[in-house]
Amino acid sequence: MKFFSLLLFYVSLALNVSAQSTPFQIYLEPLEIPGVGGLQAYAFGQHQGKWLILGGRLDGLHRRQPFATFDIAGHNNQIIVIDPVSHQKWSAPLTSLPASVREQLSSTNMEFIQNGEYLYVVGGYGYSNMAGDHVTYDKMTAVHVPEVINAVIQGTSLTSYFRQITDAQFAITGGHLSKINNTYYLVGGQRFMGRYNPMGPAHGPGFVQEYTDQIRKFSMDDDGTSITIVHLPSITDTEQLHRRDYNVVPQIMPDGQEGITAFSGVFQKTVDLPYLNCVNIDSSGYAVNNSFSQYYNHYHCAFLPLYSVSANEMHTVFFGGIAQFYDSLGTMVQDNNVPFVRTIARVTRNAEGVMAEYKLPVEMPDLLGASSEFIPLENLPVYANGVMKLDAFPTDTTLAGYIYGGIASTAANIFWINTGTESVASSQIFKVYVVKNTVSAVHELNTQSLGHLRMMVFPNPNNGIFGIKFTLDSVTTNRLTITDEQGRLVHSEELKNLMVGENIVTRKLPSLRTGKIYLVTLESGTKKAVVKTLVQD
């Protein structure tokens, strides 16, 4: 397969974030627990070191044929309990639960959050015998985590520890359920009814797909018997909240307040590619950050949020998954098929609110991470929203938690050849260590993540005929130059007739020599971006 190679440089004139020291390292240690099977896109809660796991898929990447995709054989119909310390696993079937509870808790991509002893799961997608079709469930189920864990281990009755309500606002899959102070935030996602078909809703059996395009807010009162929901005014943005199957991460904002950030997600309204920007959400509203672009981790994957109060820096570490870009021998590769990747990267927000992306020197050992979860250690110092207090970690090397499951793929791009054997649900567990006070390796700043220009050269490599795509936030003087690796100028021009927003210009430069690398530079006012391109036959 021929990939598009893309090496991006952005010179930030406002802030030299590249001078930031590496705040920590990440170390992964495999953990084997007998009997633990593969699982992806599940929900979890925990109590006294034991994990309670519900729902998810037992297979890998969903197939594209409607008759085969999201089939009932891939449902997880078990309640699973795992003790990572004693290396034990227990399970119990869902069969004793009422049908509506049983069906929702065997679905995939539910939204969930644990509050005290209760795990709340919302929505999810799967085949419903009651409906006779694939549905997104309009349910919230409250699960008493300690009691269910104990019942599974002891083999006793489970039924009294589950309560369920029906609410059309909860018919969401692929979104995220978060909390800021006392308000719950159901961010993004979609309502999908019927069998998946990549050819669209008018083909085959047909389906209904409705993105929420919203942040749905509500308050909840749960006295242990009854659950009372009060819906608050939703926030709607059909352009920037049109996202699903992505990461929404709790944050501590520069002013010290709790917030959440929606990173990347799919799909953009005008093209089937991930978003590169992010959406910051706090108790006062939301703000789209177009001054930052995330390149390395685009779909839902395990993530670790860490905040340093001494530096007023918020770090979010992303583990593998699926992305439009990845690094190959120091070159950023753009692949619009959006492949599975091994990249571990962090996004850091500094005291001024400026965000930047860094590639870590460690990677996932294989094409892992998509639809996995990070399960934090319970006894570490955290903020109310679960963000870990990095400065308060007791030792230089701290076990922060575990990564379990997700999709393990045999190749980067498998969707169009997927017969069900090219990927599996991973049974792998990793211990995740945070190592402070080390200078053993540098986190590599992705300078393009800071840029407003978002310049790309395509195809790359090329034969001297190529396009240049970039975004302008104002019309100003724009100069395009091309130099060889020794800095010799081979082309220079002022670009005319550009517009605010996305621009694409094409150039045919037969004088470029085959087998040579050239630097394509765009200067727009005070902004500058440089892309390395390879010319070949």
N, C-alpha and C positions, 0 to 999 in steps of 0.2 A: 504494500500500500504506500502511496506517495503522500506524505504529510506536508503541510505548509509550515515552514520554519519561520519563527518570528522572534527577534531579539530586540527588546524595547528599552530605550533609555529616556528618562525625563529629568531635566534639570530644574529643580525647585528653587526659585529665586526668593520665595517667601520664608522658607524654613528648611534648614539643613537636617532633615530627619535621618539621613544616612549616617550622621555622626553618632546616633544613638548606640549605646553599648548593648550587647546581647544580654537581656535580663535574666535568662534561664535557658537550660537545655531540657529536652524531652528524651526519655529513655523508655523503650518498650521491652517487656520481658514476657515471653509466651507462658501461658498457664494452661495445663491440661487437667480437666476434671472428667473422670470416667462417666460415660453415659450422657453427656451433654451433646445434644444434636444441633444441627444447623438451624438458624432462625434469622429472619430479617424483617424490618419494618414493624416491630412489636412495641408494646407499652410495658413499662416497668415501674415498680415501687420497691421500697426496701424498709427493713426493720431489723435493728440489732445485727447488722452485718449480713443478713440473708436477703436475697433478691426474690421478688415476686414478679413473674413474667407472664404476660397475657397477649394473645393474638399474634399477628404477624404471619409470615409465609415460610413454609418449609422448603420452598424451591428457590431458584435464583431469579435472574432478570425475567420479567414476564414475557411470554411469547407474543408475537404479533398477530397470530391467527385467532379470530374470535372464538372458535370452538375450543381452543387450547388455553387461552390466556386466563389467568386468575381462576383456574379450575378448583373445584371443591377438594380435590386430593391434596392441594397445597395449603389448605387451611390448617392452622394450629388449633387443634381441638383439646389441648391440654392446658391445665394450669401448672406452671413450672416454678419450682423453688430451687434456688442454687445457693450454696454456702461456699464462697470462694476461699475461705480460710481452712475449713475442714475438708475441702474438695469433695463435697457431696451434692447429690442432685435428687430431688423427689418430684413426682408429678401426680396429677389426678385429672380424670376426664371432666369435661364440662357437662356431661350428660345429666347430672342431677339438677341442673339449674333450669329455670323457666326458659322456654324456647326463645323469647325475645332477648333475654340476657345471653343465652348460649350463642345465638347467632352473632350479636354484636361483638362479643368477646373472642370470636374466631375470625374477625375481620382484620384487614391490614390498614396501615397508615392512619390509625386512630390518633387524635390529639389527646394529650394526657398531662396531668400535673398531680403531684402529691402535696397535700396540705395536712400536716400532722400525721395521724394514723390512717387517713383516708386517701386512696388513689381515685381520682376522678378521670374517667375515660369518656371521650366524646366522639361521635361519628364513627368513621371507618367505612371501608368498602369491602364487599365480598358477596358471595352467592347466598341468597336467602331462600330457604325452602318455603317459608311462609309467603313470600312474595312471588316465588317462582321465577326469579330473575336476579341479576346482580344489582345491588342497591348501595347507596350511601345511607347509613343508619341515622335516623333523627332521634338519637338517644343520648342521654348521659347516664352512666352507671357509676355508682359509688361503691368502692371496695374497701372493706376494713382489712388493711394489710396485715397487722399482727395476727388477727384471728384466722385469716385465710392461710397464712404461712403455717401456723400451728396445725390447722385442720388437715392441710395437705401432708405434712410430716407425720401426723398421728393417724391419718386415714379415717378421720371422722367427718361428720356432715358439714357441708359448706353453705347450704342454701340461705341461712339467716344472715350471712355476711355480705350480701349483695343487694343493692337497692337501685331501681332504675326509674327514670322519668323520660317522657317524650316531649320534644320541643323542636319545631321545624328549624329554628335558628342553629341547631346543633348538627344538622345534616351536612357535615363537612368532612372531607378526607384530604390528607396531604397538607393541612395547615398546621398551626402550632397554638397550643393553649399555654399562656403565660400569665403572670400576675405582677402588677405594680401596686405596692401598698395593699389596699384591700379590694382592688378592682381586678377582675379577670379579663384578659384580652385574648380573643380568638382571632388569630391573625392569618389572613389569606386562605388558601386552600380552594377546594372546589366541591360541587355536588355532581356526582357522576352516577347516572342511572342506566343500566343495561350493560351489554358486553363491550369491552374495549375493541376498537377497530382502528388501526392507524390510517386507514383510507378516509376516515371521517364519518360523521353521524348519518349520512345519507346512504352509506354502503352496508351491505350485509344485513344483520339484524337491526342495525341502527342503535343509537344511544342518545342520551341527553347529557351535555357537559356544560355546567354553569360555574364559572369562577365567581367567588364571592365578591372580589374586588374591594374587600372591606376589612376593617378592624372592628370586630363585634365585641362590645364591652358589656359586662354584666356583673352584678353583685350576687352573692350566694349566701344563704343562711342554711346551715345543716345542723340540726339538733340531735343527729344520730338516728332519727326516725323519719323525719320529713325533710325534703330538700326544697327550698324556696328560691327561685331565680327571679331577679329583677333586671330586665334588660335596660341598658343605658343607650343613649344615642350612638349609633354606629358612625364610623368614619369611612367614607367611600371615595376611592380614587381609581377610576377604571384604567388608568395608564400605569400607575406605579404600585398599586396593590394587586395587580393581576398576576399573582405568584402562587406557586404550589411546590411541594416536594423539595423543600429548601431548609435552611437553618434560621431559626429565630432564637436569639441568644440573650439571656439576662445580662445586663450591664450595670456598672456604676458610671454615671456620667461625670464630666469634668467638674460640675458643681456639687458632686457628692451624692446626688439623688439617684434613686433606682430608675432604671429604664430597660428597654429591650431594643435590639437591633435586628431587623430582617435583612439577612445577607443573601444576595443573588436570587436564585429561583428561576422557574420556567413558567411560561414562555413569554417572550416579548410580544407585544400586540401585533407587530408588523413582520416578524420573522421568527422561525422556530429555533431560537437560540436563547441562552440564559441571559438574564439581566446581569450587568457588571456593577451597577451602583447598589446602594443600600438605603434602607429607610430606618431612621432613628425615631423611637417612640418613647414618650414619657407621659407623665400624668396630665400635662397640659395640651398634648396633641402629638403631631408627627411632623417630621421634616425629611425630605428626600435629599440625600447627599450625593450630588453629581460631581463633587470635587474628588471623589474617591472611586476607584475601580478595583474590584476583586477578580483576579484571574485564575486562581488555582483550585478552588473547591466550590462547586456550584450547586450540587444536589445535596440532599439530606445526608449527613454523615455524623459520626461522633465528634463532639466539640467540647473543649475545656475552657471555661471563662476564669480568668485570674486578674485581680486588681491589686496594684501597688499604691497604697495611700501615700507613701513617702515621695514617689515620683509623680503621683496623680496620673498613672497610666493604666488603661484598661486593655488587657491582652485577651484575645480569643484564639485558641489553637484549634485547627481543623485537621481531621485525620482522613486522608485519602478520599475515596468516593468517585465522583464523576465530574468532569470539567471540560471546558472548551480549550483550555491551555494546559501545557505541562512543560517541564524543563527536560531537555535532552543534552547532556554534556555541555551545560552552560548556555544553551540556546533555548529560548522560549518557543515552543512549538504550538501553533494554532491548528486545531482540528475541529472543523465545524460539524463533524459527526458526533462531537461531544463524548469522548471515550471515557472508559474507566481509567483512573490514575492512581499513582502511589504517593502523591505529594502530601507532605505534612507542612502546613504553613500557618502563620499567625497573622492576625490583623491587630494592630495596636492603635489605640486612640490616645493622643497625648493630652497634656493639661490645657492646650489651646483648642482641643476638639479636632485636631487634624488627624486623619486616619491614613495608615500606610500598611502595605502588605509585605511580609518577609517570608522567604522560603527557608525552611529549616534544613540543616545538614542531614537529618535522619529522614527516612522514608518508610512507608508501610512495606513489609517484606514481600508482598505480592499486590496484585490489583484488588485491593480490599478497601473496605470503609463505607461504601454506599449502603444506606439504610441500616447502619450500625448505631449503637448508642454508647455514650460514655456514662458509666455508673459510678458516681463519686463515692469516696470513702466518707462515712457518716461522721467521724469524730474530728474532722479537720475544721479549722476556723473559717466560717463563711458569713456572708451577709444574709439578710432575711430572704433575698431572692435566689440564694444558692451560689452566687459568685464567690469564688475562693479568695481569702485574704492572703495574698502572696507574701507580704512582709511578715506575717505571723506564722509561716510554716516553721515548725520547730527545729528542723535540721537542714543541712545543705541538700541532702537527697531525701525526698519525701514521696511516699506512695500516695498519689492523689486519687486513684480510682482504677477502674477497669474499662476496657472496651470489649464488648461481646457482640458476636454475630455480624450481620450484614451480608452483602453479596460478594462472593469470590468469583472472579471472572478469569477465564483462561486466555483471553485476549482483550485488547483495548476496545475494539469495535466488534460487537457481536449481534447487534439488534437485528439486522436484516438477514442474518444467517442463523438466527437462534432457533434451534430445534429442541431446546430444553436441556441439552447436555453441555452447552458451552459455559454455563455458570451454575453455581449451587449456592444455597444458603450456608454461610460459614458457621462452623462450630467453634472457631478459634476465639480464645480469650487472651487478652494482653493485660498485664499489669502496666500502668502508666505512672512513671516517676517524673517528678519535676526536680531538676538539679540546679541549685543556685550557686553563686560564687564560683563560676567556672568560665574560663576563656578558651576552652578546648576547640571550639568551632564557632564561626560567625554565622548569624542569620543573614541571608542575602536579601537586601532591600530590592523589591520590585519597583524600580523608579517610575514605571508607567502607572502604577497604582495611584500615584499622586497627581497625575496629569489631567488637565482638562481636554487636551487635544485628542486623546484616545486614537492615536494614529496606527494604522495597519497597512502593510504592503502585501498585495496578493496578486497572483500566486507567489509563493516564496518557498523554494527557489522558483526562478522564472527564466525565460530565454531572452530577456531584454524588453519584453512587452509586459507591462504590469499596471495594476491599479493602486492608488493610494487613497485610503479612506480616513477621514478625520472629522472632528466635531469642533465647530467654532461657537463661542458664546458671544462674540461681537465681530463686526466686520472691521478689519484693520489691515495693515500691510502684512502680506503673507509671502514668504520667500521659500522656494524649494531649491535645495542644492544636493548634489550627489558627488561624493568623493570616493577615491579608492582607499584601501587600508593604510596607505602611506600618507593620506591627507591631501593628495593631489586632486584638484577640482576637475571634474569631467562634465558637469552640467550645472547651470544656475539659471533661475528664472523667477520673476515675480508672478504669482498666481492672481488672475483677475476673475471677476464675475462670480465670486463666492458668496455664500449666504450664511446667515446664522443657522446653526444646526449641523446636520450631517452633510458632508461634501465628499464626492468621489471624483478624482481626476485620473485619467489614463495616460500613459506615456509609452512610446516606442523608441527605444534608444539602442539601435543596432551596434553602436560603437562600444558598448559594454562587452568585456571579454569573457568568454566561457570559462568556467572554473574559478572565477575571481569573486571576492566578496567586496561589496560596496556599501557605503553608509548613506542612507537617504535621510536628509535632515529637513524638517519643516520648522520655520520660525514664524510665529504669529504674535506680533507685539512683544510682550515680555516672556511669552511661552515658547518652549522649544521641545521637540521630540526627535529622536534619532532611532532609525530602524536599520538593522543590518540585514542585507539581502544577498543571496547567492545566485549568481547567473550560471546556468548550465543548459545543455541541450534538452 
